[in-house]
């Protein structure tokens, strides 16, 4: 699985999200996701939404995932 496929899965689960995924080896990924759905959610709930979007790929094709999950307002503040 490559970075674009991971990004596609996340976008399918979080329509309208801005998603950037990077990888050096196609098993360890770093993702930055900006989505309105994250508003008023704690970090763990945000991660759960992302893991749900990735489904069975987590633990199979994706061995490690570093997540930066932001609301649009949080992304502007950076």
PyMOL Python script that loads the backbone (N, CA, C, O; Angstrom):
from pymol import cmd

cmd.read_pdbstr("""\
ATOM      1  N   UNK A   1       0.858  -1.175   0.000  1.00  0.00           N
ATOM      2  CA  UNK A   1       0.000   0.000   0.000  1.00  0.00           C
ATOM      3  C   UNK A   1       0.897   1.228   0.000  1.00  0.00           C
ATOM      4  O   UNK A   1       1.875   1.295   0.745  1.00  0.00           O
ATOM      5  N   UNK A   2       0.558   2.197  -0.840  1.00  0.00           N
ATOM      6  CA  UNK A   2       1.359   3.414  -0.889  1.00  0.00           C
ATOM      7  C   UNK A   2       0.620   4.573  -0.207  1.00  0.00           C
ATOM      8  O   UNK A   2      -0.525   4.432   0.222  1.00  0.00           O
ATOM      9  N   UNK A   3       1.297   5.707  -0.120  1.00  0.00           N
ATOM     10  CA  UNK A   3       0.745   6.866   0.579  1.00  0.00           C
ATOM     11  C   UNK A   3      -0.561   7.343  -0.044  1.00  0.00           C
ATOM     12  O   UNK A   3      -1.472   7.747   0.679  1.00  0.00           O
ATOM     13  N   UNK A   4      -0.670   7.306  -1.358  1.00  0.00           N
ATOM     14  CA  UNK A   4      -1.892   7.777  -2.016  1.00  0.00           C
ATOM     15  C   UNK A   4      -3.083   6.882  -1.685  1.00  0.00           C
ATOM     16  O   UNK A   4      -4.199   7.376  -1.521  1.00  0.00           O
ATOM     17  N   UNK A   5      -2.861   5.591  -1.586  1.00  0.00           N
ATOM     18  CA  UNK A   5      -3.946   4.665  -1.228  1.00  0.00           C
ATOM     19  C   UNK A   5      -4.410   4.907   0.207  1.00  0.00           C
ATOM     20  O   UNK A   5      -5.609   4.878   0.482  1.00  0.00           O
ATOM     21  N   UNK A   6      -3.475   5.145   1.119  1.00  0.00           N
ATOM     22  CA  UNK A   6      -3.839   5.470   2.502  1.00  0.00           C
ATOM     23  C   UNK A   6      -4.657   6.757   2.522  1.00  0.00           C
ATOM     24  O   UNK A   6      -5.687   6.827   3.192  1.00  0.00           O
ATOM     25  N   UNK A   7      -4.209   7.766   1.797  1.00  0.00           N
ATOM     26  CA  UNK A   7      -4.939   9.037   1.736  1.00  0.00           C
ATOM     27  C   UNK A   7      -6.334   8.837   1.156  1.00  0.00           C
ATOM     28  O   UNK A   7      -7.296   9.433   1.641  1.00  0.00           O
ATOM     29  N   UNK A   8      -6.454   8.006   0.126  1.00  0.00           N
ATOM     30  CA  UNK A   8      -7.760   7.750  -0.492  1.00  0.00           C
ATOM     31  C   UNK A   8      -8.718   7.111   0.512  1.00  0.00           C
ATOM     32  O   UNK A   8      -9.888   7.488   0.575  1.00  0.00           O
ATOM     33  N   UNK A   9      -8.238   6.156   1.291  1.00  0.00           N
ATOM     34  CA  UNK A   9      -9.088   5.514   2.297  1.00  0.00           C
ATOM     35  C   UNK A   9      -9.558   6.517   3.348  1.00  0.00           C
ATOM     36  O   UNK A   9     -10.723   6.507   3.748  1.00  0.00           O
ATOM     37  N   UNK A  10      -8.652   7.377   3.789  1.00  0.00           N
ATOM     38  CA  UNK A  10      -9.021   8.384   4.788  1.00  0.00           C
ATOM     39  C   UNK A  10     -10.047   9.352   4.206  1.00  0.00           C
ATOM     40  O   UNK A  10     -11.031   9.684   4.867  1.00  0.00           O
ATOM     41  N   UNK A  11      -9.825   9.804   2.982  1.00  0.00           N
ATOM     42  CA  UNK A  11     -10.783  10.723   2.339  1.00  0.00           C
ATOM     43  C   UNK A  11     -12.150  10.074   2.152  1.00  0.00           C
ATOM     44  O   UNK A  11     -13.175  10.745   2.271  1.00  0.00           O
ATOM     45  N   UNK A  12     -12.172   8.786   1.864  1.00  0.00           N
ATOM     46  CA  UNK A  12     -13.451   8.085   1.703  1.00  0.00           C
ATOM     47  C   UNK A  12     -14.212   8.046   3.022  1.00  0.00           C
ATOM     48  O   UNK A  12     -15.439   8.149   3.031  1.00  0.00           O
ATOM     49  N   UNK A  13     -13.502   7.901   4.131  1.00  0.00           N
ATOM     50  CA  UNK A  13     -14.146   7.853   5.442  1.00  0.00           C
ATOM     51  C   UNK A  13     -14.451   9.217   6.022  1.00  0.00           C
ATOM     52  O   UNK A  13     -15.337   9.356   6.865  1.00  0.00           O
ATOM     53  N   UNK A  14     -13.715  10.227   5.572  1.00  0.00           N
ATOM     54  CA  UNK A  14     -13.899  11.600   6.049  1.00  0.00           C
ATOM     55  C   UNK A  14     -14.007  12.530   4.833  1.00  0.00           C
ATOM     56  O   UNK A  14     -13.078  13.284   4.541  1.00  0.00           O
ATOM     57  N   UNK A  15     -15.140  12.473   4.129  1.00  0.00           N
ATOM     58  CA  UNK A  15     -15.294  13.294   2.921  1.00  0.00           C
ATOM     59  C   UNK A  15     -15.066  14.776   3.218  1.00  0.00           C
ATOM     60  O   UNK A  15     -15.546  15.300   4.223  1.00  0.00           O
ATOM     61  N   UNK A  16     -14.340  15.428   2.346  1.00  0.00           N
ATOM     62  CA  UNK A  16     -14.057  16.846   2.518  1.00  0.00           C
ATOM     63  C   UNK A  16     -12.803  17.132   3.318  1.00  0.00           C
ATOM     64  O   UNK A  16     -12.372  18.282   3.404  1.00  0.00           O
ATOM     65  N   UNK A  17     -12.216  16.109   3.901  1.00  0.00           N
ATOM     66  CA  UNK A  17     -10.999  16.304   4.690  1.00  0.00           C
ATOM     67  C   UNK A  17      -9.822  16.627   3.780  1.00  0.00           C
ATOM     68  O   UNK A  17      -9.740  16.156   2.645  1.00  0.00           O
ATOM     69  N   UNK A  18      -8.920  17.435   4.303  1.00  0.00           N
ATOM     70  CA  UNK A  18      -7.639  17.673   3.636  1.00  0.00           C
ATOM     71  C   UNK A  18      -6.672  16.642   4.202  1.00  0.00           C
ATOM     72  O   UNK A  18      -6.455  16.594   5.413  1.00  0.00           O
ATOM     73  N   UNK A  19      -6.097  15.829   3.346  1.00  0.00           N
ATOM     74  CA  UNK A  19      -5.271  14.705   3.800  1.00  0.00           C
ATOM     75  C   UNK A  19      -3.919  14.745   3.101  1.00  0.00           C
ATOM     76  O   UNK A  19      -3.838  14.866   1.878  1.00  0.00           O
ATOM     77  N   UNK A  20      -2.863  14.640   3.895  1.00  0.00           N
ATOM     78  CA  UNK A  20      -1.508  14.501   3.360  1.00  0.00           C
ATOM     79  C   UNK A  20      -0.862  13.308   4.054  1.00  0.00           C
ATOM     80  O   UNK A  20      -0.815  13.252   5.283  1.00  0.00           O
ATOM     81  N   UNK A  21      -0.370  12.367   3.279  1.00  0.00           N
ATOM     82  CA  UNK A  21       0.256  11.161   3.825  1.00  0.00           C
ATOM     83  C   UNK A  21       1.646  11.024   3.227  1.00  0.00           C
ATOM     84  O   UNK A  21       1.845  11.209   2.026  1.00  0.00           O
ATOM     85  N   UNK A  22       2.600  10.698   4.082  1.00  0.00           N
ATOM     86  CA  UNK A  22       3.974  10.476   3.638  1.00  0.00           C
ATOM     87  C   UNK A  22       4.457   9.119   4.126  1.00  0.00           C
ATOM     88  O   UNK A  22       4.015   8.627   5.164  1.00  0.00           O
ATOM     89  N   UNK A  23       5.367   8.520   3.369  1.00  0.00           N
ATOM     90  CA  UNK A  23       5.976   7.253   3.759  1.00  0.00           C
ATOM     91  C   UNK A  23       7.324   7.114   3.074  1.00  0.00           C
ATOM     92  O   UNK A  23       7.536   7.633   1.978  1.00  0.00           O
ATOM     93  N   UNK A  24       8.225   6.414   3.729  1.00  0.00           N
ATOM     94  CA  UNK A  24       9.511   6.087   3.117  1.00  0.00           C
ATOM     95  C   UNK A  24       9.558   4.637   2.659  1.00  0.00           C
ATOM     96  O   UNK A  24      10.360   4.277   1.798  1.00  0.00           O
ATOM     97  N   UNK A  25       8.686   3.799   3.243  1.00  0.00           N
ATOM     98  CA  UNK A  25       8.792   2.357   2.982  1.00  0.00           C
ATOM     99  C   UNK A  25       7.463   1.660   2.683  1.00  0.00           C
ATOM    100  O   UNK A  25       7.431   0.436   2.561  1.00  0.00           O
ATOM    101  N   UNK A  26       6.377   2.408   2.562  1.00  0.00           N
ATOM    102  CA  UNK A  26       5.040   1.861   2.279  1.00  0.00           C
ATOM    103  C   UNK A  26       4.512   0.919   3.358  1.00  0.00           C
ATOM    104  O   UNK A  26       3.621   0.114   3.086  1.00  0.00           O
ATOM    105  N   UNK A  27       5.042   1.004   4.570  1.00  0.00           N
ATOM    106  CA  UNK A  27       4.464   0.295   5.717  1.00  0.00           C
ATOM    107  C   UNK A  27       4.356   1.208   6.936  1.00  0.00           C
ATOM    108  O   UNK A  27       3.502   0.995   7.797  1.00  0.00           O
ATOM    109  N   UNK A  28       5.215   2.222   7.015  1.00  0.00           N
ATOM    110  CA  UNK A  28       5.193   3.198   8.102  1.00  0.00           C
ATOM    111  C   UNK A  28       4.789   4.539   7.495  1.00  0.00           C
ATOM    112  O   UNK A  28       5.437   5.034   6.572  1.00  0.00           O
ATOM    113  N   UNK A  29       3.711   5.122   8.022  1.00  0.00           N
ATOM    114  CA  UNK A  29       3.123   6.313   7.411  1.00  0.00           C
ATOM    115  C   UNK A  29       2.994   7.445   8.425  1.00  0.00           C
ATOM    116  O   UNK A  29       2.877   7.212   9.628  1.00  0.00           O
ATOM    117  N   UNK A  30       3.016   8.663   7.921  1.00  0.00           N
ATOM    118  CA  UNK A  30       2.714   9.860   8.702  1.00  0.00           C
ATOM    119  C   UNK A  30       1.591  10.584   7.966  1.00  0.00           C
ATOM    120  O   UNK A  30       1.702  10.864   6.772  1.00  0.00           O
ATOM    121  N   UNK A  31       0.515  10.885   8.681  1.00  0.00           N
ATOM    122  CA  UNK A  31      -0.650  11.514   8.054  1.00  0.00           C
ATOM    123  C   UNK A  31      -1.011  12.804   8.780  1.00  0.00           C
ATOM    124  O   UNK A  31      -0.991  12.876  10.009  1.00  0.00           O
ATOM    125  N   UNK A  32      -1.341  13.814   7.992  1.00  0.00           N
ATOM    126  CA  UNK A  32      -1.886  15.072   8.519  1.00  0.00           C
ATOM    127  C   UNK A  32      -3.273  15.209   7.921  1.00  0.00           C
ATOM    128  O   UNK A  32      -3.435  15.292   6.703  1.00  0.00           O
ATOM    129  N   UNK A  33      -4.275  15.231   8.795  1.00  0.00           N
ATOM    130  CA  UNK A  33      -5.663  15.283   8.355  1.00  0.00           C
ATOM    131  C   UNK A  33      -6.323  16.502   8.983  1.00  0.00           C
ATOM    132  O   UNK A  33      -6.271  16.689  10.198  1.00  0.00           O
ATOM    133  N   UNK A  34      -6.939  17.325   8.152  1.00  0.00           N
ATOM    134  CA  UNK A  34      -7.698  18.486   8.615  1.00  0.00           C
ATOM    135  C   UNK A  34      -9.150  18.236   8.225  1.00  0.00           C
ATOM    136  O   UNK A  34      -9.477  18.111   7.046  1.00  0.00           O
ATOM    137  N   UNK A  35     -10.029  18.164   9.254  1.00  0.00           N
ATOM    138  CA  UNK A  35     -11.431  17.836   8.982  1.00  0.00           C
ATOM    139  C   UNK A  35     -12.356  18.517   9.981  1.00  0.00           C
ATOM    140  O   UNK A  35     -12.043  18.623  11.167  1.00  0.00           O
ATOM    141  N   UNK A  36     -13.492  18.973   9.485  1.00  0.00           N
ATOM    142  CA  UNK A  36     -14.510  19.577  10.362  1.00  0.00           C
ATOM    143  C   UNK A  36     -15.046  18.565  11.366  1.00  0.00           C
ATOM    144  O   UNK A  36     -15.443  18.929  12.473  1.00  0.00           O
ATOM    145  N   UNK A  37     -15.055  17.295  10.976  1.00  0.00           N
ATOM    146  CA  UNK A  37     -15.582  16.245  11.861  1.00  0.00           C
ATOM    147  C   UNK A  37     -14.828  16.170  13.187  1.00  0.00           C
ATOM    148  O   UNK A  37     -15.346  15.616  14.157  1.00  0.00           O
ATOM    149  N   UNK A  38     -13.617  16.717  13.246  1.00  0.00           N
ATOM    150  CA  UNK A  38     -12.815  16.661  14.467  1.00  0.00           C
ATOM    151  C   UNK A  38     -13.218  17.716  15.497  1.00  0.00           C
ATOM    152  O   UNK A  38     -12.774  17.663  16.644  1.00  0.00           O
ATOM    153  N   UNK A  39     -14.053  18.672  15.095  1.00  0.00           N
ATOM    154  CA  UNK A  39     -14.458  19.740  16.002  1.00  0.00           C
ATOM    155  C   UNK A  39     -15.094  19.152  17.256  1.00  0.00           C
ATOM    156  O   UNK A  39     -15.981  18.302  17.177  1.00  0.00           O
ATOM    157  N   UNK A  40     -14.634  19.611  18.402  1.00  0.00           N
ATOM    158  CA  UNK A  40     -15.107  19.209  19.728  1.00  0.00           C
ATOM    159  C   UNK A  40     -14.812  17.744  20.065  1.00  0.00           C
ATOM    160  O   UNK A  40     -15.408  17.196  20.993  1.00  0.00           O
ATOM    161  N   UNK A  41     -13.903  17.104  19.328  1.00  0.00           N
ATOM    162  CA  UNK A  41     -13.499  15.738  19.660  1.00  0.00           C
ATOM    163  C   UNK A  41     -12.099  15.754  20.259  1.00  0.00           C
ATOM    164  O   UNK A  41     -11.235  16.522  19.836  1.00  0.00           O
ATOM    165  N   UNK A  42     -11.891  14.895  21.250  1.00  0.00           N
ATOM    166  CA  UNK A  42     -10.551  14.731  21.810  1.00  0.00           C
ATOM    167  C   UNK A  42      -9.694  13.941  20.827  1.00  0.00           C
ATOM    168  O   UNK A  42     -10.203  13.338  19.882  1.00  0.00           O
ATOM    169  N   UNK A  43      -8.407  13.955  21.063  1.00  0.00           N
ATOM    170  CA  UNK A  43      -7.463  13.291  20.155  1.00  0.00           C
ATOM    171  C   UNK A  43      -7.812  11.822  19.937  1.00  0.00           C
ATOM    172  O   UNK A  43      -7.759  11.345  18.803  1.00  0.00           O
ATOM    173  N   UNK A  44      -8.163  11.101  20.986  1.00  0.00           N
ATOM    174  CA  UNK A  44      -8.456   9.670  20.844  1.00  0.00           C
ATOM    175  C   UNK A  44      -9.656   9.435  19.927  1.00  0.00           C
ATOM    176  O   UNK A  44      -9.646   8.500  19.127  1.00  0.00           O
ATOM    177  N   UNK A  45     -10.674  10.264  20.034  1.00  0.00           N
ATOM    178  CA  UNK A  45     -11.855  10.119  19.175  1.00  0.00           C
ATOM    179  C   UNK A  45     -11.518  10.461  17.724  1.00  0.00           C
ATOM    180  O   UNK A  45     -12.046   9.841  16.800  1.00  0.00           O
ATOM    181  N   UNK A  46     -10.652  11.433  17.524  1.00  0.00           N
ATOM    182  CA  UNK A  46     -10.215  11.781  16.170  1.00  0.00           C
ATOM    183  C   UNK A  46      -9.474  10.597  15.548  1.00  0.00           C
ATOM    184  O   UNK A  46      -9.714  10.230  14.397  1.00  0.00           O
ATOM    185  N   UNK A  47      -8.570  10.009  16.331  1.00  0.00           N
ATOM    186  CA  UNK A  47      -7.809   8.857  15.841  1.00  0.00           C
ATOM    187  C   UNK A  47      -8.733   7.681  15.542  1.00  0.00           C
ATOM    188  O   UNK A  47      -8.521   6.961  14.566  1.00  0.00           O
ATOM    189  N   UNK A  48      -9.740   7.484  16.360  1.00  0.00           N
ATOM    190  CA  UNK A  48     -10.683   6.387  16.120  1.00  0.00           C
ATOM    191  C   UNK A  48     -11.411   6.561  14.789  1.00  0.00           C
ATOM    192  O   UNK A  48     -11.650   5.580  14.084  1.00  0.00           O
ATOM    193  N   UNK A  49     -11.765   7.794  14.439  1.00  0.00           N
ATOM    194  CA  UNK A  49     -12.399   8.049  13.138  1.00  0.00           C
ATOM    195  C   UNK A  49     -11.458   7.685  11.992  1.00  0.00           C
ATOM    196  O   UNK A  49     -11.876   7.109  10.988  1.00  0.00           O
ATOM    197  N   UNK A  50     -10.200   8.026  12.158  1.00  0.00           N
ATOM    198  CA  UNK A  50      -9.212   7.728  11.117  1.00  0.00           C
ATOM    199  C   UNK A  50      -8.994   6.221  11.005  1.00  0.00           C
ATOM    200  O   UNK A  50      -8.962   5.679   9.901  1.00  0.00           O
ATOM    201  N   UNK A  51      -8.843   5.543  12.145  1.00  0.00           N
ATOM    202  CA  UNK A  51      -8.662   4.087  12.125  1.00  0.00           C
ATOM    203  C   UNK A  51      -9.874   3.398  11.502  1.00  0.00           C
ATOM    204  O   UNK A  51      -9.723   2.417  10.774  1.00  0.00           O
ATOM    205  N   UNK A  52     -11.058   3.897  11.780  1.00  0.00           N
ATOM    206  CA  UNK A  52     -12.267   3.311  11.186  1.00  0.00           C
ATOM    207  C   UNK A  52     -12.247   3.472   9.666  1.00  0.00           C
ATOM    208  O   UNK A  52     -12.656   2.566   8.940  1.00  0.00           O
ATOM    209  N   UNK A  53     -11.776   4.614   9.188  1.00  0.00           N
ATOM    210  CA  UNK A  53     -11.695   4.839   7.743  1.00  0.00           C
ATOM    211  C   UNK A  53     -10.695   3.887   7.089  1.00  0.00           C
ATOM    212  O   UNK A  53     -10.891   3.460   5.952  1.00  0.00           O
ATOM    213  N   UNK A  54      -9.635   3.561   7.803  1.00  0.00           N
ATOM    214  CA  UNK A  54      -8.600   2.679   7.250  1.00  0.00           C
ATOM    215  C   UNK A  54      -8.979   1.208   7.341  1.00  0.00           C
ATOM    216  O   UNK A  54      -8.457   0.380   6.594  1.00  0.00           O
ATOM    217  N   UNK A  55      -9.884   0.885   8.253  1.00  0.00           N
ATOM    218  CA  UNK A  55     -10.401  -0.476   8.357  1.00  0.00           C
ATOM    219  C   UNK A  55      -9.325  -1.530   8.514  1.00  0.00           C
ATOM    220  O   UNK A  55      -8.408  -1.377   9.320  1.00  0.00           O
ATOM    221  N   UNK A  56      -9.437  -2.597   7.745  1.00  0.00           N
ATOM    222  CA  UNK A  56      -8.564  -3.759   7.868  1.00  0.00           C
ATOM    223  C   UNK A  56      -7.119  -3.472   7.468  1.00  0.00           C
ATOM    224  O   UNK A  56      -6.228  -4.257   7.790  1.00  0.00           O
ATOM    225  N   UNK A  57      -6.871  -2.370   6.777  1.00  0.00           N
ATOM    226  CA  UNK A  57      -5.498  -2.047   6.377  1.00  0.00           C
ATOM    227  C   UNK A  57      -4.603  -1.792   7.587  1.00  0.00           C
ATOM    228  O   UNK A  57      -3.396  -2.030   7.533  1.00  0.00           O
ATOM    229  N   UNK A  58      -5.203  -1.303   8.690  1.00  0.00           N
ATOM    230  CA  UNK A  58      -4.425  -1.087   9.910  1.00  0.00           C
ATOM    231  C   UNK A  58      -3.985  -2.443  10.456  1.00  0.00           C
ATOM    232  O   UNK A  58      -4.806  -3.333  10.681  1.00  0.00           O
ATOM    233  N   UNK A  59      -2.694  -2.582  10.661  1.00  0.00           N
ATOM    234  CA  UNK A  59      -2.165  -3.830  11.184  1.00  0.00           C
ATOM    235  C   UNK A  59      -1.815  -4.841  10.109  1.00  0.00           C
ATOM    236  O   UNK A  59      -1.126  -5.825  10.378  1.00  0.00           O
ATOM    237  N   UNK A  60      -2.278  -4.610   8.914  1.00  0.00           N
ATOM    238  CA  UNK A  60      -1.917  -5.480   7.785  1.00  0.00           C
ATOM    239  C   UNK A  60      -0.929  -4.722   6.912  1.00  0.00           C
ATOM    240  O   UNK A  60       0.281  -4.821   7.114  1.00  0.00           O
ATOM    241  N   UNK A  61      -1.434  -3.967   5.946  1.00  0.00           N
ATOM    242  CA  UNK A  61      -0.547  -3.192   5.072  1.00  0.00           C
ATOM    243  C   UNK A  61       0.093  -2.007   5.796  1.00  0.00           C
ATOM    244  O   UNK A  61       1.207  -1.597   5.470  1.00  0.00           O
ATOM    245  N   UNK A  62      -0.619  -1.468   6.773  1.00  0.00           N
ATOM    246  CA  UNK A  62      -0.108  -0.323   7.538  1.00  0.00           C
ATOM    247  C   UNK A  62       0.394  -0.847   8.877  1.00  0.00           C
ATOM    248  O   UNK A  62      -0.394  -1.276   9.720  1.00  0.00           O
ATOM    249  N   UNK A  63       1.709  -0.809   9.066  1.00  0.00           N
ATOM    250  CA  UNK A  63       2.291  -1.317  10.311  1.00  0.00           C
ATOM    251  C   UNK A  63       2.412  -0.226  11.369  1.00  0.00           C
ATOM    252  O   UNK A  63       2.372  -0.514  12.565  1.00  0.00           O
ATOM    253  N   UNK A  64       2.558   1.018  10.936  1.00  0.00           N
ATOM    254  CA  UNK A  64       2.654   2.136  11.871  1.00  0.00           C
ATOM    255  C   UNK A  64       2.083   3.381  11.202  1.00  0.00           C
ATOM    256  O   UNK A  64       2.274   3.616  10.009  1.00  0.00           O
ATOM    257  N   UNK A  65       1.373   4.175  12.010  1.00  0.00           N
ATOM    258  CA  UNK A  65       0.769   5.399  11.493  1.00  0.00           C
ATOM    259  C   UNK A  65       0.901   6.507  12.527  1.00  0.00           C
ATOM    260  O   UNK A  65       0.367   6.407  13.632  1.00  0.00           O
ATOM    261  N   UNK A  66       1.608   7.550  12.162  1.00  0.00           N
ATOM    262  CA  UNK A  66       1.702   8.754  12.973  1.00  0.00           C
ATOM    263  C   UNK A  66       0.616   9.703  12.478  1.00  0.00           C
ATOM    264  O   UNK A  66       0.517   9.972  11.281  1.00  0.00           O
ATOM    265  N   UNK A  67      -0.203  10.211  13.407  1.00  0.00           N
ATOM    266  CA  UNK A  67      -1.365  11.015  13.018  1.00  0.00           C
ATOM    267  C   UNK A  67      -1.282  12.419  13.599  1.00  0.00           C
ATOM    268  O   UNK A  67      -1.025  12.600  14.789  1.00  0.00           O
ATOM    269  N   UNK A  68      -1.503  13.403  12.744  1.00  0.00           N
ATOM    270  CA  UNK A  68      -1.752  14.778  13.159  1.00  0.00           C
ATOM    271  C   UNK A  68      -3.163  15.086  12.681  1.00  0.00           C
ATOM    272  O   UNK A  68      -3.392  15.252  11.483  1.00  0.00           O
ATOM    273  N   UNK A  69      -4.115  15.163  13.613  1.00  0.00           N
ATOM    274  CA  UNK A  69      -5.529  15.354  13.282  1.00  0.00           C
ATOM    275  C   UNK A  69      -5.973  16.720  13.803  1.00  0.00           C
ATOM    276  O   UNK A  69      -5.981  16.964  15.009  1.00  0.00           O
ATOM    277  N   UNK A  70      -6.339  17.600  12.882  1.00  0.00           N
ATOM    278  CA  UNK A  70      -6.668  18.979  13.229  1.00  0.00           C
ATOM    279  C   UNK A  70      -8.028  19.391  12.691  1.00  0.00           C
ATOM    280  O   UNK A  70      -8.490  18.881  11.670  1.00  0.00           O
ATOM    281  N   UNK A  71      -8.665  20.327  13.400  1.00  0.00           N
ATOM    282  CA  UNK A  71      -9.842  20.995  12.851  1.00  0.00           C
ATOM    283  C   UNK A  71      -9.341  22.085  11.907  1.00  0.00           C
ATOM    284  O   UNK A  71      -8.167  22.450  11.964  1.00  0.00           O
ATOM    285  N   UNK A  72     -10.206  22.610  11.043  1.00  0.00           N
ATOM    286  CA  UNK A  72      -9.768  23.717  10.179  1.00  0.00           C
ATOM    287  C   UNK A  72      -9.242  24.917  10.978  1.00  0.00           C
ATOM    288  O   UNK A  72      -8.257  25.538  10.578  1.00  0.00           O
ATOM    289  N   UNK A  73      -9.884  25.246  12.096  1.00  0.00           N
ATOM    290  CA  UNK A  73      -9.421  26.367  12.920  1.00  0.00           C
ATOM    291  C   UNK A  73      -8.038  26.096  13.498  1.00  0.00           C
ATOM    292  O   UNK A  73      -7.194  26.992  13.529  1.00  0.00           O
ATOM    293  N   UNK A  74      -7.799  24.879  13.954  1.00  0.00           N
ATOM    294  CA  UNK A  74      -6.487  24.526  14.501  1.00  0.00           C
ATOM    295  C   UNK A  74      -5.408  24.592  13.425  1.00  0.00           C
ATOM    296  O   UNK A  74      -4.278  24.997  13.699  1.00  0.00           O
ATOM    297  N   UNK A  75      -5.749  24.201  12.217  1.00  0.00           N
ATOM    298  CA  UNK A  75      -4.782  24.224  11.119  1.00  0.00           C
ATOM    299  C   UNK A  75      -4.382  25.655  10.770  1.00  0.00           C
ATOM    300  O   UNK A  75      -3.227  25.911  10.428  1.00  0.00           O
ATOM    301  N   UNK A  76      -5.332  26.586  10.854  1.00  0.00           N
ATOM    302  CA  UNK A  76      -5.048  27.991  10.560  1.00  0.00           C
ATOM    303  C   UNK A  76      -4.130  28.581  11.624  1.00  0.00           C
ATOM    304  O   UNK A  76      -3.290  29.428  11.319  1.00  0.00           O
ATOM    305  N   UNK A  77      -4.283  28.142  12.868  1.00  0.00           N
ATOM    306  CA  UNK A  77      -3.495  28.672  13.980  1.00  0.00           C
ATOM    307  C   UNK A  77      -2.027  28.280  13.898  1.00  0.00           C
ATOM    308  O   UNK A  77      -1.182  28.920  14.524  1.00  0.00           O
ATOM    309  N   UNK A  78      -1.713  27.243  13.140  1.00  0.00           N
ATOM    310  CA  UNK A  78      -0.320  26.771  13.067  1.00  0.00           C
ATOM    311  C   UNK A  78       0.571  27.719  12.335  1.00  0.00           C
ATOM    312  O   UNK A  78       1.766  27.459  12.193  1.00  0.00           O
TER     313      UNK A  78
END
""", "prot")
cmd.dss("prot")
cmd.show_as("cartoon", "prot")
cmd.util.cbc("prot")
cmd.orient("prot")
